[in-house]
Amino acid sequence: MFLRVVRANVSKDVKREYVRVVEAYRDDDGKTRHRTVINLGRRDLLEMHLDLNKLGRLLHGEVVDDGRVARDDVGALGAWDWGPMLVARAMWNELGIEAMLDEFARSDRREAVPLSDRALVLVANRLAAPGSEHALAQWLENDFVCDRRGRRFVAAWRDDAERKASRAPRVRVEARQLQHWYRTLDQLLACKAQLEHALFVRLRDLFSLQVDMVFYDLTSTYFEGQGPPKLGANGHSRDDKPRNRQILVGLVSRLRRQSARCQHRSRCAARPRAALRPQACGVCRRSRHGDEPEPR
């Protein structure tokens, strides 16, 4: 293949040069023919961003001997998905969550990355490839996930020999990275009430919400193993696993299906509707003109 420059009259006094990539081949009669592979566009515009002479040498397969990088030395280091994280970050910033967490979070010298950036990784993972903190490491291998400064989050895998000899051979991720995500969840829990309030006010202003009616529902889930000592209890199980410690999850949503608040309680034999309803619905009764909840 080679480059061919074609001249064309655009108007009466204007002439343009266009660059094409042309391939030589032989037809059925053995005669040499040329066919256009691709039209690259105007020569004057291409020369502003591209070295056409170098491109011509590469198409001819010539060896670069002038100190430049040879063709065989150029290769792809990797290819990662970038779109899901871009969409998640755009939504994150549009809702103002980054600024909220920067305001509410306490500074921690152990963390070099702000809480907002770490929380965004967990949220984007749940949106794109839902899984546990262990499974998040594999997602980091496939997607390009970075903080606001462009620093990429990289999975920290355990050495196979060390992992197999340890007391937890099934855990393939470094403990320090798992603790990194667990601390993020603890820090989010510490500012949960402030974040819910600020996010409600932001959504109210962004979508002109008028909270006239809300819907309330309960569901349940359970822990595999012992679970947290102060969270969960045994009781009637709709999952047919009465031996597992369970919790009730209450969700309040509006007419437009935006969730207002989510609360959890240890599960008992009876469904504690009275314990959950006043606390959960209090968030939804916030004034349309102020930031304080209306009295019941």
C-alpha positions as a printed Julia matrix, in Angstrom:
296×3 Matrix{Float64}:
   0.0     0.0     0.0
   1.06    3.59   -0.55
  -0.19    7.16   -0.35
  -1.6     8.92   -3.38
  -2.26   12.66   -3.61
  -5.25   13.63   -5.77
  -5.81   17.23   -6.89
  -9.33   18.53   -7.4
 -10.89   21.86   -8.31
 -13.22   22.89   -5.53
 -14.26   26.13   -7.23
 -13.08   28.36  -10.04
  -9.97   29.63   -8.26
  -9.59   27.07   -5.45
  -7.74   23.77   -5.76
  -7.44   21.16   -3.06
  -5.17   18.15   -2.56
  -6.62   15.0    -1.01
  -4.69   12.03    0.36
  -5.75    8.44   -0.23
  -4.38    5.1     0.9
  -4.1     2.97   -2.25
  -3.46   -0.76   -2.55
  -1.89   -2.5    -5.55
  -3.19   -5.9    -6.65
  -3.36   -8.14   -9.72
  -6.62   -8.93  -11.45
  -7.62  -12.25  -13.01
  -5.55  -11.5   -16.11
  -2.43  -10.83  -14.05
  -2.44   -7.09  -14.69
  -1.54   -4.65  -11.92
  -4.46   -2.61  -10.67
  -4.95   -0.01   -7.95
  -7.86    0.41   -5.6
  -8.55    2.98   -2.9
  -8.59    1.58    0.63
  -9.54    4.79    2.43
  -9.75    8.53    1.81
  -7.83   10.34    4.53
  -9.01   13.84    3.62
  -7.41   17.17    2.76
  -3.62   17.22    2.71
  -3.25   20.64    4.31
  -5.34   19.6     7.3
  -3.61   16.24    7.69
  -0.14   17.76    7.71
  -1.08   19.81   10.76
  -1.44   16.64   12.85
   0.28   13.85   10.9
   3.7    13.17    9.37
   2.7    11.94    5.91
   6.26   10.92    5.03
   6.44    8.66    8.07
   3.04    7.23    7.26
   4.2     6.48    3.73
   7.25    4.61    5.03
   5.11    2.58    7.4
   2.75    1.61    4.57
   5.75    0.48    2.5
   7.03   -1.58    5.42
  10.36    0.21    5.48
  12.6    -0.2     8.51
  13.06    3.04   10.42
  16.78    3.72   10.72
  16.77    7.4    11.65
  16.51    6.9    15.4
  12.73    6.85   15.47
  10.6     4.1    16.94
  10.4     1.01   14.73
   7.05   -0.45   13.79
   7.75   -3.75   15.56
   8.44   -1.9    18.82
   4.94   -0.41   18.94
   2.23   -2.48   20.61
  -0.93   -2.17   22.66
  -0.35   -2.37   26.42
  -4.01   -2.92   27.23
  -7.59   -2.02   26.47
 -10.06   -1.08   29.18
 -13.71   -0.06   29.24
 -14.04    3.65   29.98
 -17.67    4.48   29.21
 -19.45    3.18   32.37
 -17.17    5.15   34.67
 -17.62    8.34   32.62
 -21.41    8.07   32.89
 -21.27    7.3    36.61
 -18.96   10.25   37.3
 -21.18   12.61   35.28
 -24.24   11.58   37.32
 -22.22   11.75   40.54
 -21.16   15.34   39.88
 -24.56   16.4    38.52
 -26.16   15.34   41.81
 -23.44   17.15   43.73
 -22.43   14.08   45.76
 -18.72   14.76   45.33
 -19.04   18.2    46.95
 -21.34   16.8    49.67
 -18.9    14.09   50.73
 -15.96   16.48   50.59
 -17.86   18.66   53.06
 -19.19   15.96   55.39
 -16.28   13.5    55.48
 -13.67   13.7    58.18
 -10.08   13.83   57.01
  -8.22   10.54   57.44
  -4.46   10.5    57.11
  -4.53    6.8    56.26
  -6.41    7.53   53.03
  -4.56    9.24   50.19
  -7.75    9.3    48.07
 -10.79   11.39   49.11
 -13.89    9.6    50.34
 -15.95   10.83   47.38
 -13.66    9.16   44.85
 -13.59    5.89   46.77
 -17.37    5.87   47.23
 -17.84    6.51   43.51
 -15.85    3.35   42.74
 -18.21    1.28   44.89
 -21.32    2.85   43.37
 -20.08    2.52   39.78
 -19.2    -1.12   40.42
 -22.74   -1.82   41.66
 -24.15   -0.15   38.54
 -21.85   -1.75   35.95
 -20.91   -5.15   37.42
 -22.66   -5.81   40.76
 -20.57   -7.89   43.12
 -18.79   -7.97   46.45
 -15.62   -6.12   47.4
 -13.71   -9.27   46.38
 -15.3    -9.28   42.91
 -14.59   -5.56   42.55
 -10.91   -6.36   41.97
 -11.69   -8.21   38.73
 -13.82   -5.28   37.59
 -10.84   -2.98   38.12
  -8.86   -5.19   35.74
 -11.41   -4.78   32.94
 -12.47   -1.13   33.41
 -10.38    2.02   33.65
 -11.42    3.42   37.03
  -9.65    6.5    38.34
 -10.05    9.29   40.86
 -10.65   12.95   40.05
  -6.91   13.45   39.4
  -6.73   10.63   36.86
  -4.93    8.14   39.13
  -6.12    4.65   38.31
  -7.35    2.19   40.92
  -5.43   -1.06   40.41
  -6.4    -4.46   41.8
  -4.0    -5.81   44.46
  -3.8    -9.59   44.04
  -2.21  -11.91   46.57
   0.74  -14.07   45.63
  -0.52  -17.58   44.83
   2.02  -19.36   47.01
   1.31  -17.1    49.96
  -2.45  -17.34   49.41
  -2.52  -21.16   49.34
  -0.42  -21.37   52.49
  -2.58  -18.88   54.4
  -5.68  -19.5    56.53
  -7.89  -17.9    53.85
  -6.8   -19.47   50.54
 -10.04  -18.52   48.77
  -9.43  -14.78   49.26
  -7.41  -13.65   46.25
  -7.33   -9.92   47.03
  -4.85   -8.27   49.38
  -6.31   -7.65   52.82
  -5.16   -4.01   52.77
  -7.28   -3.32   49.68
 -10.34   -5.01   51.17
  -9.91   -2.94   54.34
  -9.64    0.11   52.08
 -13.18   -0.5    50.77
 -14.55   -1.51   54.19
 -13.3     1.75   55.73
 -15.03    3.59   52.89
 -18.35    1.99   53.85
 -17.79    2.86   57.52
 -17.08    6.49   56.62
 -20.21    6.65   54.46
 -22.27    5.28   57.34
 -20.91    7.98   59.63
 -22.27   10.76   57.42
 -25.35    8.88   56.18
 -27.95   11.21   57.72
 -26.27   14.37   56.42
 -25.84   12.88   52.95
 -29.48   11.75   52.73
 -30.71   15.19   53.76
 -28.46   17.05   51.31
 -29.24   14.63   48.49
 -32.99   14.98   49.08
 -32.75   18.78   48.9
 -30.64   18.52   45.73
 -33.12   16.16   44.04
 -36.02   18.35   45.11
 -34.47   21.38   43.44
 -33.13   19.49   40.42
 -36.39   17.75   39.52
 -38.89   20.15   41.14
 -40.16   17.37   43.36
 -43.45   17.81   45.15
 -43.8    15.13   47.79
 -47.57   14.56   47.98
 -47.59   10.78   48.44
 -44.99    8.14   49.25
 -44.93    4.35   49.07
 -43.46    2.18   51.78
 -42.4    -1.44   51.49
 -40.51   -4.04   53.48
 -38.29   -6.85   52.35
 -35.7    -9.03   54.06
 -32.26  -10.42   53.47
 -29.88  -12.63   55.45
 -26.23  -13.1    56.33
 -24.08  -16.07   55.34
 -22.13  -17.08   58.44
 -22.35  -15.24   61.75
 -22.79  -11.73   60.4
 -22.34   -8.57   62.48
 -22.94   -9.33   66.19
 -25.35   -6.42   66.74
 -27.17   -6.6    63.44
 -29.57   -9.35   62.42
 -31.7   -11.85   64.32
 -33.32  -15.22   63.77
 -36.98  -15.43   62.89
 -39.43  -16.41   60.16
 -37.57  -16.69   56.86
 -39.22  -16.18   53.47
 -35.97  -17.47   51.94
 -36.37  -20.86   53.71
 -33.18  -20.26   55.7
 -34.35  -19.89   59.32
 -30.86  -20.67   60.68
 -29.38  -17.54   59.07
 -29.49  -14.22   60.88
 -31.83  -11.87   59.02
 -32.58   -8.16   58.74
 -35.59   -6.23   57.51
 -35.08   -3.52   54.88
 -37.64   -0.74   54.59
 -37.78    1.45   51.48
 -39.69    4.69   51.03
 -40.27    5.85   47.43
 -42.17    8.67   45.77
 -44.68    8.71   42.95
 -41.9     9.14   40.39
 -40.09    6.09   41.77
 -37.17    7.98   43.3
 -36.16    6.34   46.56
 -36.29    8.66   49.56
 -34.69    6.6    52.28
 -33.71    3.06   53.17
 -33.6     1.71   56.74
 -32.71   -1.69   58.12
 -33.65   -3.39   61.39
 -32.93   -6.76   62.94
 -35.62   -9.21   61.93
 -37.97  -10.56   64.57
 -40.89  -12.94   64.35
 -43.27  -10.04   63.69
 -42.76   -7.36   61.04
 -41.87   -4.14   62.94
 -43.92   -1.74   60.82
 -44.42    0.74   63.64
 -40.69    0.99   64.33
 -39.78    1.72   60.75
 -42.61    3.86   59.36
 -42.25    7.07   61.43
 -38.47    7.25   61.04
 -38.41    6.51   57.32
 -41.33    8.74   56.38
 -39.92   11.68   58.32
 -37.43   12.37   55.53
 -40.18   12.52   52.92
 -42.16   15.12   54.82
 -39.56   17.83   54.34
 -40.88   21.24   53.44
 -40.93   22.33   49.79
 -39.51   25.71   50.8
 -37.15   24.88   53.68
 -34.63   22.29   54.7
 -36.25   21.23   57.96
 -38.87   18.45   58.13
 -42.45   19.5    58.65
 -44.04   18.51   61.96
 -46.39   15.58   61.79
